[in-house]
Amino acid sequence: MKVLGIIPARGGSKGVPRKNIKLLDGKPLIQYTFESAKESKSLTDIILSSEDEEIIEVAKKIGLEVPFVRPKELSEDISSSIDVVIHAVKELEKQGKNYDAICLLQPSSPFRENGSIDKAITIFNTQKTDSLISVLKVPHEFNPHWVFEKNNEGNLKIATGEKEIIKRRQELPNAYFRDGSIYITRTSTILNEKSFYGDSISYYESNSEFYCNIDTLEDWGIAEKKVKSLVL
């Protein structure tokens, strides 16, 4: 299976200005994701998608391939990730490059355990699903079976729609949330359905020690502390 690794990095980050090339422990943020991708034996190619000249220059300096410049209209706050990936796939098709699946690797989740990308791709191949996402377990106190939402009358109902709440923690089914580090999708699903998920989703459970999602300056501070303790 030919799998393309795409690292998306636009220049207009609001929460952390110039986030994608901001230095974290002496390295631009995009370099952490690129190093994880380079370590993978299952990715056929790895590219950057960006509209920003400075980000592109930094990427090339660290050895990251930039085969095209992303249109600015795909780099706005309201631009969707799926449109960014579709653009990348079609640009590479023009260059005679075709892939069975796309692995989206977001720089905002910079830390990945060694081998995680290859393990995720192996699961994806074995399960033969439309997509795979990396996840972490939801803490039991936030499990959807114990979460309430408003009904039409403004009162509370169990979020899962059940009438009776599960009483014992041990009886709760596992629930998961996306940790943002790995998304793998069949190219046909991306192009035909304009979706990262399709009809069937397998998962890779990440190591929670590596979890970090940088959207705000507070998140950046957490990343600065975490990077000192991780073996990357």
PLY file of the C-alpha trace (Angstrom):
ply
format ascii 1.0
element vertex 232
property float x
property float y
property float z
element edge 231
property int vertex1
property int vertex2
end_header
0.00 0.00 0.00
1.29 3.43 -0.97
0.66 5.93 1.82
1.30 9.66 1.53
2.14 11.57 4.68
0.82 15.16 4.57
1.92 17.77 7.11
-0.42 20.80 6.81
1.01 24.10 8.03
-0.65 27.41 7.25
0.79 30.75 8.27
-2.24 32.32 9.92
-2.38 30.68 13.35
-4.30 32.92 15.76
-3.96 31.17 19.15
-0.16 30.95 18.87
1.10 33.39 16.21
3.43 31.76 13.62
2.96 28.54 15.56
4.15 26.13 12.91
7.68 27.57 12.78
7.87 28.87 16.35
10.86 27.32 18.12
10.02 24.66 20.69
13.15 23.66 22.61
15.25 25.01 19.75
13.37 23.37 16.86
10.53 24.72 14.66
7.27 23.03 15.59
6.84 21.34 12.20
10.17 19.56 12.67
8.78 17.33 15.45
6.08 15.94 13.18
8.51 15.59 10.27
10.95 13.62 12.42
8.17 11.25 13.48
7.17 10.80 9.84
10.76 10.19 8.72
11.08 7.45 11.32
8.18 5.59 9.70
8.95 2.72 7.33
5.37 2.62 5.99
5.02 6.11 4.54
5.84 6.18 0.83
6.37 9.95 0.70
6.11 12.88 3.13
5.18 16.39 2.03
4.29 19.79 3.45
1.18 21.71 2.36
1.47 25.45 2.99
0.77 28.82 1.42
3.36 30.62 3.54
6.77 31.41 2.02
8.59 31.48 5.36
7.12 28.14 6.46
8.04 26.62 3.10
11.61 27.91 3.45
11.94 26.46 6.95
10.50 23.14 5.76
12.98 22.88 2.92
15.87 23.64 5.29
14.98 20.66 7.47
14.60 18.42 4.41
10.83 18.35 4.11
9.55 18.14 0.54
7.26 20.95 -0.66
5.99 19.92 -4.14
3.50 22.79 -4.53
2.28 26.00 -2.91
-1.17 25.81 -1.36
-3.67 28.44 -2.61
-4.32 31.20 -0.08
-8.07 30.55 -0.22
-7.36 27.13 1.33
-5.42 28.71 4.18
-8.06 30.85 5.87
-9.55 30.33 9.33
-12.65 28.85 7.73
-10.77 26.58 5.30
-11.45 22.89 5.83
-8.74 20.28 6.27
-10.47 17.94 3.83
-10.23 20.54 1.05
-6.53 21.01 1.84
-5.92 17.27 1.49
-8.00 16.97 -1.70
-5.94 19.79 -3.20
-2.71 17.99 -2.28
-3.87 14.69 -3.76
-4.90 16.32 -7.05
-1.69 18.34 -7.31
0.39 15.20 -6.89
-1.77 13.33 -9.40
-0.78 16.01 -11.94
2.83 15.07 -11.19
2.08 11.40 -11.83
2.03 10.41 -8.16
-0.86 8.33 -6.83
-1.45 6.88 -3.37
-3.80 4.33 -1.85
-4.17 6.21 1.42
-3.35 9.53 3.05
-1.84 9.93 6.52
-2.57 13.40 7.87
-0.04 14.46 10.52
-0.89 17.72 12.25
2.00 19.82 13.64
-0.27 20.98 16.47
0.16 17.47 17.93
3.97 17.43 17.85
4.79 14.43 20.04
4.35 10.86 18.81
5.79 7.74 20.35
8.42 6.06 18.16
6.77 3.51 15.89
3.26 4.85 16.35
2.71 5.76 12.70
3.78 2.33 11.47
1.64 0.59 14.11
-1.36 2.67 13.05
-0.83 1.86 9.36
-0.53 -1.85 10.20
-3.87 -1.75 12.05
-5.43 0.16 9.15
-4.22 -2.48 6.68
-5.36 -5.37 8.88
-8.82 -3.98 9.65
-9.39 -2.89 6.03
-11.48 0.10 7.15
-12.11 3.35 5.29
-10.10 5.24 7.90
-8.17 5.10 11.15
-7.80 7.72 13.86
-5.46 7.87 16.83
-7.33 8.08 20.12
-7.06 8.17 23.90
-9.53 6.77 26.42
-12.07 9.19 27.85
-11.70 9.38 31.66
-14.61 7.55 33.29
-16.08 10.71 34.83
-16.50 12.13 31.31
-17.80 8.92 29.73
-20.81 9.76 27.50
-22.97 7.37 29.56
-22.34 9.67 32.55
-22.68 12.94 30.62
-25.91 14.96 30.45
-27.22 17.39 27.84
-30.23 19.67 27.67
-33.49 18.43 26.23
-36.07 20.57 24.42
-37.60 21.63 27.73
-34.27 22.87 29.06
-33.90 19.97 31.49
-31.17 17.32 31.48
-31.12 13.95 29.75
-28.39 11.32 29.51
-26.32 12.16 26.43
-26.49 8.59 25.09
-30.32 8.64 25.14
-30.61 5.94 27.80
-33.31 6.27 30.46
-31.25 4.81 33.31
-27.69 5.77 34.13
-25.02 3.08 34.40
-24.39 2.92 38.13
-20.97 1.28 38.40
-17.77 2.59 36.82
-16.71 -0.98 36.08
-19.75 -1.42 33.81
-18.98 1.59 31.63
-17.91 0.71 28.07
-14.67 2.27 26.92
-15.08 5.60 25.14
-12.40 7.38 23.13
-11.56 10.86 21.89
-9.36 11.88 18.95
-5.91 12.90 20.14
-5.13 14.64 16.82
-1.80 12.96 16.07
-2.69 10.48 13.27
-5.48 10.35 10.67
-5.31 7.71 7.92
-7.91 7.59 5.15
-8.24 5.77 1.85
-7.71 8.17 -1.03
-10.94 6.99 -2.65
-12.88 7.95 0.49
-11.30 11.40 0.53
-12.03 12.07 -3.13
-15.43 10.39 -3.48
-16.98 11.21 -0.11
-14.97 14.30 0.88
-14.56 12.71 4.29
-11.70 11.69 6.58
-13.83 8.91 8.06
-16.02 7.08 5.54
-18.29 4.30 6.80
-15.80 2.33 8.91
-13.20 3.65 11.34
-10.46 1.65 13.03
-8.29 3.15 15.77
-4.83 3.27 17.23
-4.67 3.95 20.97
-1.83 6.39 21.59
0.46 6.60 24.60
-1.09 9.30 26.80
2.36 10.48 27.92
2.84 11.98 24.45
-0.51 13.77 24.28
-0.24 17.47 23.54
-2.52 19.55 21.33
-1.31 23.11 20.81
-4.06 25.65 20.13
-3.31 28.35 22.72
-0.34 29.96 24.44
-1.24 27.95 27.53
-0.94 24.77 25.43
2.46 26.00 24.22
3.60 26.30 27.82
2.51 22.71 28.45
4.47 21.59 25.36
7.61 23.38 26.60
7.44 21.42 29.85
6.53 18.11 28.22
9.29 18.15 25.59
11.91 18.06 28.38
10.56 14.77 29.73
9.95 12.82 26.51
12.26 10.52 24.58
11.62 11.48 20.95
0 1
1 2
2 3
3 4
4 5
5 6
6 7
7 8
8 9
9 10
10 11
11 12
12 13
13 14
14 15
15 16
16 17
17 18
18 19
19 20
20 21
21 22
22 23
23 24
24 25
25 26
26 27
27 28
28 29
29 30
30 31
31 32
32 33
33 34
34 35
35 36
36 37
37 38
38 39
39 40
40 41
41 42
42 43
43 44
44 45
45 46
46 47
47 48
48 49
49 50
50 51
51 52
52 53
53 54
54 55
55 56
56 57
57 58
58 59
59 60
60 61
61 62
62 63
63 64
64 65
65 66
66 67
67 68
68 69
69 70
70 71
71 72
72 73
73 74
74 75
75 76
76 77
77 78
78 79
79 80
80 81
81 82
82 83
83 84
84 85
85 86
86 87
87 88
88 89
89 90
90 91
91 92
92 93
93 94
94 95
95 96
96 97
97 98
98 99
99 100
100 101
101 102
102 103
103 104
104 105
105 106
106 107
107 108
108 109
109 110
110 111
111 112
112 113
113 114
114 115
115 116
116 117
117 118
118 119
119 120
120 121
121 122
122 123
123 124
124 125
125 126
126 127
127 128
128 129
129 130
130 131
131 132
132 133
133 134
134 135
135 136
136 137
137 138
138 139
139 140
140 141
141 142
142 143
143 144
144 145
145 146
146 147
147 148
148 149
149 150
150 151
151 152
152 153
153 154
154 155
155 156
156 157
157 158
158 159
159 160
160 161
161 162
162 163
163 164
164 165
165 166
166 167
167 168
168 169
169 170
170 171
171 172
172 173
173 174
174 175
175 176
176 177
177 178
178 179
179 180
180 181
181 182
182 183
183 184
184 185
185 186
186 187
187 188
188 189
189 190
190 191
191 192
192 193
193 194
194 195
195 196
196 197
197 198
198 199
199 200
200 201
201 202
202 203
203 204
204 205
205 206
206 207
207 208
208 209
209 210
210 211
211 212
212 213
213 214
214 215
215 216
216 217
217 218
218 219
219 220
220 221
221 222
222 223
223 224
224 225
225 226
226 227
227 228
228 229
229 230
230 231
